[in-house]
Amino acid sequence: MLKIGLISAWHVHAEGYANLLRESKDVEIAAVWDEDPIRGEEWAKSLGATWISDYDRFLAEGDFAAVVCNSPTTMHLELLSKAAAAKKHIFTEKLLATNVAECEQLCKAILDNGVIFTISLPVRMASYVLYVRELIQEGALGRVTGGRFRRSHSGVSDNWLPEYWYDLSKTGGGAMMDLGAHPVYILSFLLGEPKRIAGLTGNIYGTTGDENAIGVIEFDDGVIATAETAFVTYGVPDILEIYGTAGSVFVRGGEVQVVTKVAAELGISSYIPAANAMPAVREEPLLQFVEACINNSGTPEFLGTHDALVMTKIIEAIYRSDETGTTVTL
């Protein structure tokens, strides 16, 4: 049985993570800490867990081996550095940190203390993403030359985002810092290490952060791709496109279409891969984390400190490029 301590119910995914843990026969939610004492005590009571109001005491006296962090992103450095020093295994909502300096400090603390770490990058577990990755690695698209991933919604334009989502002292940024993480971590997963980055952000409705943003990223081997996001678009599914010299793949809302020279020579303009050709969906990152802690098997694949650091590097560079009007070289 893995005993877990929950750090904060601030993030919108906190309740969902708690429910996943409660449904697992291998997990006990032992204790809760929250920067908001009223919210935290109520949450602990609803979960049947111990409420500990002092964070240092939470780590020192809490009867648990691992933590799940849903605190404001700008609190991660303090909270997770202490958790690592206390030898607690760490699962965190993205981003690990809002800037590279803090992210590097956290990665060092995690590695120096030898704790199992997992960051929540759930779209990397999707069958269609794993399939596109296979196409690239097998050379089915020829030399990859470009790509695109878009995730956006109407949270600002339709006014349904919670008010605290506009508090930059907690979030560290707007659309790119939040939804933009998904395009960033998918493109780096598929295309490799980033080299140069240019970014633009927009603020249409006058909220505190960026509401519309795009990053143009040059990866290894000259591949150029765009990471697109917004809080001001309606009805747009996730869009993934990868372009190559011998073929391209297009995904809309998880539906895959492939175009290749090989297929064209057979008289096939495009095809949808058969269900049995698609990789299996991988488990939710949180459940992989639980298994890793129980089996002491180390950080799950594709969800580690390097993945977290690359994501922060790209997002920080997009904002810096937008602020300075320059291209940022990593």
C-alpha positions in Angstrom: 0.0 0.0 0.0 1.4 3.4 -1.1 0.6 6.2 1.3 0.4 9.6 -0.3 0.3 13.2 0.9 -1.6 15.8 -1.2 -0.1 19.2 -1.6 -2.8 21.8 -2.2 -6.2 21.7 -4.0 -5.4 24.9 -5.9 -5.1 23.4 -9.4 -8.2 22.5 -11.5 -7.0 18.9 -11.8 -6.5 18.4 -8.0 -9.9 16.8 -7.5 -9.5 14.5 -10.5 -6.1 13.3 -9.2 -7.6 12.7 -5.8 -10.4 10.6 -7.3 -7.9 8.5 -9.3 -6.0 7.8 -6.1 -9.2 6.9 -4.2 -10.2 4.5 -6.9 -6.8 2.6 -6.6 -6.7 -0.4 -4.3 -3.0 0.3 -3.9 -3.1 3.8 -2.5 -4.1 5.5 0.7 -4.4 9.3 0.9 -2.8 9.8 4.3 -2.5 13.6 4.7 -3.3 16.9 3.2 -1.6 20.3 3.2 -2.9 23.4 1.5 -1.8 27.1 1.4 -5.5 27.9 2.0 -6.3 26.4 5.4 -10.0 26.5 5.1 -10.0 24.7 1.7 -7.4 22.3 2.8 -9.1 21.2 6.0 -12.4 20.7 4.2 -10.6 18.7 1.5 -8.9 16.5 4.0 -12.2 15.8 5.8 -13.9 14.9 2.5 -11.0 12.5 1.8 -10.8 10.9 5.2 -7.2 12.1 5.5 -5.2 13.9 8.2 -5.1 17.7 7.9 -1.7 19.2 8.7 -1.6 23.0 8.5 2.2 23.5 8.8 4.0 22.4 5.7 7.3 21.4 7.4 5.4 19.3 9.9 3.4 17.8 7.1 6.6 16.5 5.5 8.2 15.5 8.8 5.3 13.9 10.6 3.0 12.9 7.7 2.8 9.1 7.4 3.4 8.9 3.6 6.2 8.1 1.1 5.1 10.2 -1.8 3.4 13.5 -2.6 1.1 14.8 -5.3 1.5 18.5 -5.9 -1.4 20.7 -7.2 -0.2 24.0 -5.7 0.2 27.3 -7.6 3.1 26.8 -10.0 5.0 29.7 -8.5 5.1 27.8 -5.2 6.7 24.7 -6.6 10.3 25.7 -5.9 9.8 26.0 -2.2 7.4 23.2 -1.7 9.0 20.6 -3.9 12.6 21.4 -2.9 11.5 20.6 0.7 9.7 17.4 -0.4 12.7 16.2 -2.2 14.9 16.9 0.8 12.5 14.9 2.9 13.0 12.0 0.5 9.3 12.0 -0.6 8.7 10.8 -4.1 7.1 13.5 -6.2 4.3 13.7 -8.7 3.5 17.2 -9.9 1.1 19.0 -12.2 2.9 20.9 -15.0 4.9 23.1 -15.2 7.6 22.1 -12.8 8.6 25.7 -12.6 7.8 28.9 -14.5 11.4 29.8 -15.3 14.5 27.8 -16.1 16.6 28.8 -13.1 14.0 27.5 -10.7 13.4 24.4 -12.8 17.1 23.6 -12.8 17.2 23.9 -9.0 14.3 21.6 -8.6 15.7 19.0 -11.0 19.0 19.0 -9.1 17.1 18.6 -5.8 15.1 15.7 -7.1 18.2 13.9 -8.6 20.4 14.6 -5.6 17.9 13.1 -3.3 17.2 10.1 -5.5 13.4 10.3 -5.3 11.1 9.0 -8.0 9.7 11.9 -10.0 6.8 12.2 -12.4 5.4 15.2 -14.2 1.9 15.1 -15.7 2.3 15.1 -19.5 -0.9 13.1 -20.3 -1.1 13.6 -24.0 2.2 11.8 -24.5 0.3 8.7 -23.4 -2.3 9.0 -26.2 -2.4 6.3 -28.8 -2.3 8.8 -31.7 0.8 10.5 -30.4 2.7 7.3 -29.9 1.6 6.2 -33.4 3.0 9.5 -34.9 6.2 9.0 -33.0 6.5 5.5 -34.5 6.0 6.8 -38.0 8.8 9.4 -37.5 11.2 6.8 -36.0 10.5 4.3 -38.7 11.2 6.8 -41.4 7.7 6.4 -42.9 7.5 10.2 -43.4 11.0 10.5 -44.9 13.0 13.4 -43.4 10.8 15.3 -41.1 10.8 19.0 -41.9 8.0 20.6 -39.9 5.1 20.2 -37.6 2.3 21.8 -35.6 0.3 21.2 -32.5 -2.6 23.3 -31.4 -4.6 23.1 -28.1 -7.0 26.0 -27.4 -10.4 26.7 -25.8 -12.8 29.6 -25.1 -12.1 30.0 -21.4 -11.6 33.8 -21.7 -13.9 34.6 -24.6 -16.8 32.6 -23.0 -15.8 33.7 -19.5 -15.7 30.2 -17.8 -12.2 30.2 -16.4 -12.0 30.5 -12.6 -10.9 33.9 -11.3 -7.8 32.6 -9.7 -6.5 31.5 -13.1 -5.8 35.2 -13.9 -3.6 35.6 -10.8 -0.1 35.7 -12.4 1.6 35.7 -9.0 0.3 32.1 -8.8 0.2 30.9 -12.4 3.3 32.6 -13.8 1.6 33.3 -17.1 -1.5 33.0 -19.3 -2.5 30.7 -22.1 1.1 29.7 -23.1 2.0 28.8 -19.5 -1.1 26.8 -19.1 -2.6 25.2 -22.3 0.6 25.9 -24.2 2.4 23.3 -22.2 0.7 20.6 -24.2 1.9 21.6 -27.7 5.3 22.3 -26.2 5.8 18.9 -24.6 4.3 17.0 -27.6 6.5 18.7 -30.2 9.6 18.1 -28.1 8.6 14.5 -27.6 8.2 14.0 -31.4 10.9 16.3 -32.8 13.8 16.3 -30.3 15.8 19.1 -28.7 14.9 22.8 -29.3 17.5 25.1 -30.7 15.9 28.5 -31.6 12.6 30.0 -30.6 10.4 32.9 -31.6 7.2 33.8 -29.8 4.2 36.1 -30.1 1.4 36.6 -27.6 -1.9 38.5 -27.7 -4.3 39.9 -25.2 -7.7 40.5 -26.9 -10.0 40.8 -23.8 -7.6 42.6 -21.5 -7.1 40.0 -18.8 -3.9 39.8 -16.9 -2.0 37.3 -19.0 -1.6 36.2 -22.6 -4.9 34.9 -24.1 -3.5 33.9 -27.5 0.0 32.7 -28.2 2.2 30.9 -30.6 5.8 29.7 -30.5 7.9 28.9 -33.6 10.5 26.4 -32.6 13.5 25.1 -34.5 14.5 21.6 -33.4 17.5 19.4 -34.3 18.1 18.8 -38.0 16.4 22.0 -39.1 12.9 21.0 -38.2 10.6 24.0 -37.7 7.3 23.6 -35.8 4.6 25.8 -34.2 3.2 25.4 -30.7 -0.2 27.2 -30.8 -2.6 27.9 -27.9 -5.4 30.3 -26.9 -8.1 31.0 -24.3 -10.2 32.7 -27.0 -11.2 30.1 -29.6 -14.4 28.0 -29.8 -14.8 24.5 -31.1 -11.2 23.7 -32.1 -10.1 20.1 -31.5 -6.5 19.3 -30.7 -4.6 19.5 -34.0 -1.4 17.7 -34.6 0.4 17.8 -38.0 3.9 16.4 -38.9 5.3 17.1 -42.3 8.1 15.1 -44.1 9.8 14.7 -47.4 8.1 11.3 -48.1 4.8 11.8 -46.2 2.8 13.7 -43.6 0.4 12.8 -40.9 -2.7 14.9 -39.8 -4.6 14.4 -36.6 -7.8 16.2 -35.6 -9.3 15.4 -32.2 -7.4 12.0 -32.2 -8.5 11.0 -35.7 -5.4 10.1 -37.8 -4.9 10.5 -41.5 -1.7 9.6 -43.2 -0.4 10.6 -46.7 2.8 9.0 -48.0 4.6 8.5 -51.4 4.5 4.8 -50.8 0.7 4.8 -50.5 0.4 7.1 -53.5 2.3 4.6 -55.6 -0.3 2.0 -54.7 -3.1 4.4 -55.7 -4.0 5.4 -52.2 -4.3 9.2 -51.7 -4.5 8.9 -47.9 -5.3 6.3 -45.3 -6.6 5.9 -41.8 -4.5 3.4 -39.8 -6.3 0.2 -38.7 -7.1 0.0 -35.0 -4.7 -2.9 -34.5 -1.9 -0.8 -36.0 -2.2 1.8 -33.3 -0.2 1.5 -30.1 -2.0 0.9 -26.9 -2.9 4.0 -24.8 -0.5 4.2 -21.8 -1.7 4.6 -18.3 -2.3 8.0 -16.8 1.0 9.5 -15.6 -0.3 9.5 -12.0 -1.0 5.8 -12.1 2.4 5.2 -13.6 3.9 7.1 -10.7 2.0 5.0 -8.2 3.3 1.8 -9.8 6.8 3.2 -9.9 6.8 4.0 -6.2 5.3 0.6 -5.2 7.8 -1.3 -7.4 10.7 1.1 -6.8 11.2 1.1 -10.5 12.3 4.7 -11.0 10.8 7.6 -13.0 8.4 6.5 -15.7 9.5 6.9 -19.3 8.9 10.2 -21.0 7.8 11.9 -17.7 11.1 12.9 -16.0 13.2 15.9 -15.0 14.7 16.3 -18.5 11.2 16.4 -20.0 10.1 19.0 -17.4 13.2 21.1 -18.0 12.8 21.2 -21.8 9.2 22.3 -21.5 10.1 25.2 -19.2 13.0 26.2 -21.4 10.7 26.5 -24.5 7.9 28.3 -22.7 10.3 30.8 -21.0 12.0 31.4 -24.4 8.6 32.1 -26.1 7.8 34.7 -23.5 11.2 36.2 -23.7 11.1 36.4 -27.5 7.7 38.1 -27.4 8.9 40.6 -24.8 12.2 41.5 -26.6 11.2 41.1 -30.2 14.1 38.7 -30.8 14.7 35.1 -31.6 16.0 33.2 -28.6 18.8 30.6 -29.0 18.9 27.9 -26.4 
